[in-house]
């Protein structure tokens, strides 16, 4: 796809909030989320010529952001103590009530990725499955179990 800076900026404008929310859910630290989004946007801008259809921009940039977040998490594993949930709540605002945030962080990393991609990215099971080499039915099962876990915590 041929894309100039103005077109890229317009496409980015449609997804930037969701990109940050997604990165914040995964990275847990606002600065790390901002860094991940910045790195993903730079990478996307540099590689926008590889994007075939403008309609696929959201899916494409979320895939880039997912990969950046995973890379950053792997490289920082063990280097820094993660924020506890109550500390996290003081430093962040994903636009979610505190009890939903707590329930979200009960989930495993894979479950958080699946739920975040589904909720913030708007991906369906088939698309998420392609990203993680999973069957769409497996993604649906994992998402259902993750949401049930969150629901159990929210009921109490």
Secondary structure, DSSP 8 states (H G I E B T S, - for coil): ----HHHHHHHHHTTHHHHHHHHHHHH-SHHHHHHHHHHHHHHHHHTGGG---GGGHHHHHHHHHHHHHHHHHHHHTTTS----HHHHHHH---SS-HHHHHHHTTS-HHHHHHHHHHHTS---HHHHHHHHT--HHHHHHHHHHHHHHHHHHHH-
